[in-house]
Amino acid sequence: MASGSGRCPPPCFLKAVFAFMVVMGCLDRGYGGITSTFVRSEWPSIDIPIENEVFAVPKGDNAPQQVHITQGSVTNYTFYKYKSGYIYHCLLEGLEHGTKYYYKIGNGESAREFWFTSPPRIDPDASYKFGIIGDLGQTYNSLSTLEHYMKTGASAVLFVGDLSYADRYQYNDVGIRWDTWGRFVESSTAFQPWIWSAGNHEMEYMPHMGEVMPFKSYLHRYDTPHLASASSSPLWYAIRHASAHIIILSSYSPFVKYTPQWMWLREELKRVNREKTPWS
Ligand SMILES: *[C@@H]1O[C@H](CO)[C@@H](O)[C@H](O)[C@H]1NC(C)=O
């Protein structure tokens, strides 16, 4: 797994290989974005079996799995007896705006190539299309939602919490279902930023399994660029993207007056510049 934030540790295979094909201007499709008429049916919501091809592990020896980009360490963790693989987070610095970058992860025959387009310069007139997804899970309806989203041509996802629904499972299956989810969403997350926030299904407070650290799987897997916005926690942070100043809060962390989240938000709101980012 790799994502675009944090320090790039020595065994990090991410190479932002060559690049550019300036696409600014092509990003603008000339209409303001129309909400799809698609409505996913609610029931039945049965998780797709692990053997399904949407969760397939990439071929090759030790090939990178679950690649995703985030807007901006080697870590590993355990959950009950599940042991995660190594989770690499790489910060890419000095990127140009509105530029298509190719990157390759892995060695030799196991190497896999992806690309992403960096967002346009911060500007009140910068045109940009966000998608909003929440409560995704890994059911057949989740797959249909993901496929519909990918047809919209949006450039980034604001993810409003409840990613994998791995907390429906017990014991080692919790970690396994986070892995399947990472592979499931890779067809989008490896190619554009998904801007994460945590929902109640990320808490995974499971004392009967000895797991009492809230958000353990989420925090190890989905790093966020919180230090860049002077936040003391990856659960709340802010980014500026095109013509938008986006503030991500955690409703499952303390937020009343004088809590760290409240104090940070008060300062962050002062940093909003509506001349530059009219959308907040
Ligand atoms: C991380 O991986 C190393 C090497 O395999 C292992 O010794 C260590 O116990 C792992 N840490 C956790 C928290 O699983």
The ligand as an SDF file (V2000), in Angstrom:
LIG
                    3D

 14 14  0  0  0  0  0  0  0  0999 V2000
    6.1480   -4.9550   12.1780 C   0  0  0  0  0  0  0  0  0  0  0  0
    6.9680   -5.8320   11.4270 O   0  0  0  0  0  0  0  0  0  0  0  0
    8.1520   -6.2570   12.1180 C   0  0  0  0  0  0  0  0  0  0  0  0
    8.9890   -7.0870   11.1620 C   0  0  0  0  0  0  0  0  0  0  0  0
    8.2540   -8.0950   10.5530 O   0  0  0  0  0  0  0  0  0  0  0  0
    7.7700   -7.0450   13.3610 C   0  0  0  0  0  0  0  0  0  0  0  0
    8.9180   -7.4370   14.0730 O   0  0  0  0  0  0  0  0  0  0  0  0
    6.9080   -6.1600   14.2480 C   0  0  0  0  0  0  0  0  0  0  0  0
    6.4480   -6.9040   15.3550 O   0  0  0  0  0  0  0  0  0  0  0  0
    5.7160   -5.6330   13.4620 C   0  0  0  0  0  0  0  0  0  0  0  0
    4.9970   -4.6670   14.2920 N   0  0  0  0  0  0  0  0  0  0  0  0
    3.7100   -4.7940   14.5160 C   0  0  0  0  0  0  0  0  0  0  0  0
    3.0980   -3.7400   15.3830 C   0  0  0  0  0  0  0  0  0  0  0  0
    3.0270   -5.6710   14.0220 O   0  0  0  0  0  0  0  0  0  0  0  0
  1  2  1  0
  1 10  1  0
  2  3  1  0
  3  4  1  0
  3  6  1  0
  4  5  1  0
  6  7  1  0
  6  8  1  0
  8  9  1  0
  8 10  1  0
 10 11  1  0
 11 12  1  0
 12 13  1  0
 12 14  2  0
M  END
$$$$
